[in-house]
Amino acid sequence: MFGLSPNKILFTALIIAAVWYGFKWLNRLQADQKKKTKHAARHDRTSAGQPRSKDADFEELVACPTCGDYVIADKKSGCGKENCPYDK
């Protein structure tokens, strides 16, 4: 009843091998997905090294030469302090 027949041993070995190779296959898929994600992130930039404008949700800042506060580079609205070159 509880004896080990060659069929039981073979079936158990096949199950263990299937689980082992299944995990190896899943790990390989996950590693490939990570590589693709890193590759896409590296190559999702323009030639100047800046992110594409459709993906950018930030604005570049420049330091005010008078006080050192950061103002938006495109608008240069100024910091509001005396002698600021960006005040309009």
DAZIVEN-V326953 format. One record per residue. N is the residue number from 1. SS is DSSP state (alpha for helix, beta for strand, coil for the rest). PHI is phi in radians with two decimals (NA if undefined). D_LAST is the distance of its C-alpha to the last C-alpha in Angstrom with 1 decimal. Layout:
# DAZIVEN-V326953
N_SS_PHI_D_LAST + N_SS_PHI_D_LAST
This chain:
# DAZIVEN-V326953
1_coil_NA_94.2 + 2_coil_-1.80_91.7 + 3_coil_-1.23_92.8 + 4_coil_-1.72_90.5 + 5_coil_-1.60_91.3 + 6_alpha_-1.02_89.8 + 7_alpha_-1.15_88.0 + 8_alpha_-1.15_86.2 + 9_alpha_-1.11_85.2 + 10_alpha_-1.11_84.0 + 11_alpha_-1.09_82.1 + 12_alpha_-1.11_80.4 + 13_alpha_-1.12_79.5 + 14_alpha_-1.16_77.9 + 15_alpha_-1.12_75.9 + 16_alpha_-1.09_74.6 + 17_alpha_-1.14_73.8 + 18_alpha_-1.13_71.9 + 19_alpha_-1.15_69.8 + 20_alpha_-1.04_69.2 + 21_alpha_-1.24_68.1 + 22_alpha_-1.13_66.1 + 23_alpha_-1.14_63.9 + 24_alpha_-1.07_63.6 + 25_alpha_-1.14_62.5 + 26_alpha_-1.11_59.9 + 27_alpha_-1.12_58.5 + 28_alpha_-1.15_58.3 + 29_alpha_-1.10_56.4 + 30_alpha_-1.14_53.9 + 31_alpha_-1.14_53.4 + 32_alpha_-1.12_52.9 + 33_alpha_-1.12_50.2 + 34_alpha_-1.11_48.4 + 35_alpha_-1.10_48.5 + 36_alpha_-1.13_47.2 + 37_alpha_-1.13_44.3 + 38_alpha_-1.13_43.4 + 39_alpha_-1.11_43.9 + 40_alpha_-1.17_41.7 + 41_alpha_-1.18_38.9 + 42_alpha_-1.20_39.1 + 43_coil_-1.66_39.1 + 44_coil_-1.67_36.5 + 45_beta_-2.35_33.7 + 46_coil_-1.39_32.4 + 47_coil_-1.15_33.3 + 48_coil_-1.40_30.1 + 49_coil_1.54_31.3 + 50_coil_-1.67_28.6 + 51_beta_-1.09_29.8 + 52_coil_-1.08_29.9 + 53_coil_-1.12_27.0 + 54_coil_-1.19_29.4 + 55_coil_-1.62_30.3 + 56_coil_-1.39_26.9 + 57_coil_-2.13_25.6 + 58_coil_-2.45_23.0 + 59_coil_-2.18_19.7 + 60_coil_-1.32_19.3 + 61_beta_-1.98_17.3 + 62_beta_-2.20_16.3 + 63_beta_-1.43_16.5 + 64_coil_-1.24_13.7 + 65_coil_-1.18_15.5 + 66_coil_-1.39_14.9 + 67_coil_-2.01_16.2 + 68_coil_1.59_17.6 + 69_coil_-1.17_16.1 + 70_beta_-1.63_15.9 + 71_beta_-2.18_12.9 + 72_beta_-1.16_13.6 + 73_coil_-1.14_14.2 + 74_coil_-1.29_13.6 + 75_coil_-1.58_10.3 + 76_coil_0.79_8.8 + 77_coil_-1.30_7.0 + 78_coil_1.65_7.4 + 79_coil_-1.68_10.4 + 80_coil_1.54_9.5 + 81_coil_-1.63_11.7 + 82_coil_-1.09_11.9 + 83_coil_1.17_11.1 + 84_coil_-1.32_9.2 + 85_coil_-1.26_8.3 + 86_coil_-1.68_6.3 + 87_coil_-1.19_3.8 + 88_coil_-1.67_0.0
